[in-house]
Amino acid sequence: MNVVFFGTPEFAVKCLDAICKSQHHVAAVVTIPDKPTGRGQKMTRSAVGLYADGHQLPLLQPERLREPIFLKQLESLHADIFVVVAFRMLPQCVWDMPPLGTFNLHASLLPDYRGAAPINWAIINGDSTTGVTTFLLNEHIDEGKILLQKSTPIFATDNAGSLHDRLSDIGSQLVVKTLDDIANKNISPYNQPVGGAIRPAPKLFKADCTIPWHKDGESIQNLVRGLTPYPAATFQMTDELQVTHDFKLYATSFEKTNHQNAVGTILTDNKSYLKIAINDGFIHLLSLQISGKRQNNVEEFLRGHKITNWKLVTCK
């Protein structure tokens, strides 16, 4: 089939690459316009745009998806189908254009985790299984008819980064299978289940990243895993001069035990371990980053900082 691919981040690149290596033809790639990034505000192209450049694929970067010029460009491609992976919401004049419609790859087992951050929230909520779904776009976000799904375990060692990479691999295979099945008329879209408790996956904000030290150790562990490597779980400590320091936390271990310490008590030998007392044990800080510095493991951090009379700023 003749395909137009819509996508932006690295997650979408494997899907685009898989389509390019399949029996289908990528007529064009649509991604966001280049934008200034970093201290030098250098104009930077998206990961999908860079892939398109490197593989001589026609690239469209509309500012607005309803622009008449852009719509005429799309029509001129005579695509059979549009494929969307990690892009913005499409207006109906776009998703309704190709004769076989437009389908999206979503990084959850819909209807669970509709929204912007399904990978993060699945880990934060302590799920043991997740997956990917291809579904037809309609006027509602992540609510179209399901085409195919593929599940995968969430391992205790997973964080958002490792799960992202695995779902990207699984998703790229599912996208090609979806295209194959549509081309062979071997697929039957079905409505998403309605009713029941459907968990959302909203965009993550600063408040979502603050570690609630009053919660149980498993919940704190899941939050750190679900926010690693980005945007990262955060907390604050004040030093002996009462200066407050912001931290990002990337790896922890949980020591479940009874103790007599108040929640938020800092315990360390200033050499090899740094742990925080919580209600049901201790959270060991294994990899962290103090504001303005690079990420360190705990031994490296303690070589540069003596945590004497430091106090945790607790969140309740």
N, C-alpha and C positions, 0 to 999 in steps of 0.2 A: 504493500500500500504506500501511497504518497503521504508523508507525515510532516506536520509542522510541530516542532518541539518548543515548549515554553518552560523556562527554568532560570534559576539564578545561582544558588550556592553549590558547594562541593557535593552535597548530597545528591544533586540532580545530575552531576557529570557522569557518574557510572551508568545511569539510565540512558543518557544520550549516547554514550559510547556503545552500550549494548545494542541500541537500535541501529547505530551505524554499522555494526558488525553483523546484523541480521539480514534477512531477505528483503526488508523494507527500506524505503528510500527517504532520507531526510531532505525535504525540499527547502527548509529554512529553519533557523533557530531564532526565537524571540527571547530577549532578556532585558534587564533594566538598563537605562542609560549609564554611561560611565559617571563616577562620582568622586569628589576629592576625599582623600583619606590621609591619615597620619599627620605628623607635625608640619610636613611640607605641603600638605593639601595637594598631593600629586593625584592627577586623574587616574582612577583605577577601574579596570573592567572586571565584571563578575567572573566567577570561575567557569560558568557555562559559556560566557562570551569568549573567554580565552581559549576554551576547547574548540569553539567554532572557528576562531581565527586559525588555530593550529591545524585544523583539518579542512580548511578551505570551504566551510559551510556558509551559505548566505546568512547574514546576521541582521536582524531588525531590532532597533532599540527605541521604541516609541516613548515619548514623554507621557502621552495620554492614549489609552487603548481605544478611545472612540474617535481618534483623529481620522478624518476622511481619507487622507493620503495613506495612512497605515492600513485602514480597512481595504482600500483598493489593492495595496500590495499583497495582503493576505488572499484576497479573492483571486488575484492573478496566478497564485501558486497552484490552484486547483487541487488542494489537498483532499484526501479521502477522510482524514481524521486528524484531530489535534491531540497532543499528549502534553499534560501539565504536571510538572514535578517541582514543588517548592517555589511557586511563583505567587504573584498577587491575585486577588479576585478578578475574574474576567467578567465583563459585561455580556449580556445575552447576545448582543450583535456580533460578538466574537465566538463564544462557545457554541452558538447555534448555527454557525456558518458551514462547516463541513458536512457532507451528506451522512457520514457515519457518526457524527457528534464529536464530543470532546470528553476524554477521560483523564482523571487525576490519580496520582499515586499518593496515598496518605500513610504516614508512619504509625498506624495503629490498626487494631481490629475494630473497624467501625461497627456500631455507632459509638463505641467508647472513644473518648479522647478526641472529640472534634475540637479543633482549635490550633493555635500556633505552635504549641510546645508539647506534642504528644510523647516524645521520647523521654523528656525530662520528667513529666508528671507520672508516667508509668513506673519509673524507678522511685521517685519521691513517695508514691503511694504504696510501695512495697510489693508490686505485682510480681508474679513468678513467670508470667507469659505475656507476650505482646506479638506484634506482627505488622504486616503491611496489607493495604487494601487498594485495589483499583476500582474506581466508581465513576459513573457518568455525571458530569457537571449539570447542575440546574441552578435555579435562582437562589437557592439556600446554601449556606456555607457547609460543606462536608456532609450534605444530606441526600445526595443523589443515589440512584440505584447502584447496588454493588455488582461488580463484574467478577472479580476473583479476590481471594484472600490467602495469605500464607502466614502461619504462626511460627514463633521461635521462642525458646526459653529465655528468661532473664536470669543470668547467673549471679551468684552472690559477689563474684569478682567484677561484675560489669559496672561501669559508670556510663554517663551519657555519651561519652566519646566512643567507647568500644561498642556500645549498642547501636549508635549512629552508623558506624562503619559496617556492622553486620546487617542492619536493616537496609543500608544502601545496596549491598551485594544482593540480598534477597529481593529487594524491590526492583533492581534492574532486570533480574530474571523474570519477575512477575509481569513487568511492563511488556517485555517481548512476547511472553506467552499470551498476554491479553490481546496484543496486536495479531498474533497468529490465529487465535481462536475467533476473533472478530472477522478476520479475512476469510477464514474457513467456515464462517457461519456456525460456529460450534460453541456458542456462549449464550446464556439466558440471563439477562440482568434481572435482579430481584430487589424489592423494596427493603430498606433498612428496617429492622425491628423498631416498633414504637412502644412507648410506655416503659415502666421500670426505671431503675436508677442508672442513668447514663452519666458517666463521669466526664467532666469537661477538661480541656487542656488549654487554658487561656495563656496569653503572653505573660512571660515572667517579668516582674517588676522588682525594684530594690527590696521592698518589704518581704517579698517571697524568699529572698536569699539570706535573710538574717537568721542565724541559728537560734532556735528556741531551746536554750539550755535546760529549761524546766521540763522538757518532754523526755520520754524514755530513750534509751540508747539506740535501739533499733531504728526509731523514727529519725534521730539525728544522723545516724549512719546513712540511711536512705536519702536524706536531704543532700548530704555532701556528695554522695555518688551521683545523684540525679542532676547536680549542678556542675559536675566536673566533666570537661575542663572549662566550660563556659555556661553561664556567666560566673560561676563559683559561689560557694557558700561564704558568708561573711560574718565577722564578729569584731569586737573591740576589746582592747585591754588598755589600762592606764598604768604608766610606769611609776617609779618611786618619786618622780617630780610632778606627778599628777597630769602628765601629758598623755592624751588619748591617742592611741595608734589603731589604725584600721588594718584588718587582716582579711586575706582570702584563704580558705581552707580547701585543699584538694584531695587529701587522703587521711583516713582515720582508721583506728581499730577500736572495738568496744570490749571493755573488760566488765563483764556482768558480775557484780559482787555486792554484798552488804558493807556499809561503812558508816562512820559517824561524822563525815565532813559535810559542811553546808554546800548546797548546790552552787556551783561557780567557783569553788575553791581550786586554786592552781597548785599542782604538785609537780616538782621537777628536781632532778639532781644537777641541773644546769650542764649536763654533759650528753646524756643519751636518751632521756625521755622527758616529755612534757604532757601532762594529762589534766583534764578538767573533771571535777566531781559532778555527777548528776544523780538523780534520785535512785537509779538502779545500778550504779557502778561508776565507771570512769571512761571518758572518751580520750583516747590517746591521739595526739596531733602528730601525724607522720609527715605530711608535706604541706607547707604553708608559705604565705607571702605577706610580708609587711609592706604597707603602702610605700611606694617609691623604690622598692627593691625587687630583685628577681625572686622567683620561686626557689625555696630551699627544702631539703629534707630536714627533719628535726635536729639531727646532729649538727648540720651546717648552721642552722639558725642559732642554736645554743652556743656555738663557737663565737658568734658575733654579738650575742645579746645575753646578758645575765639577768634572768627573770627573778630578781630579788625585790620583794615588796611590790610586785606587780599585781593588779587586780583585774578580774574579768568584768566587763560591762555586760550584765545579764539582760536577757530579753524575756519579758513575761506577757 
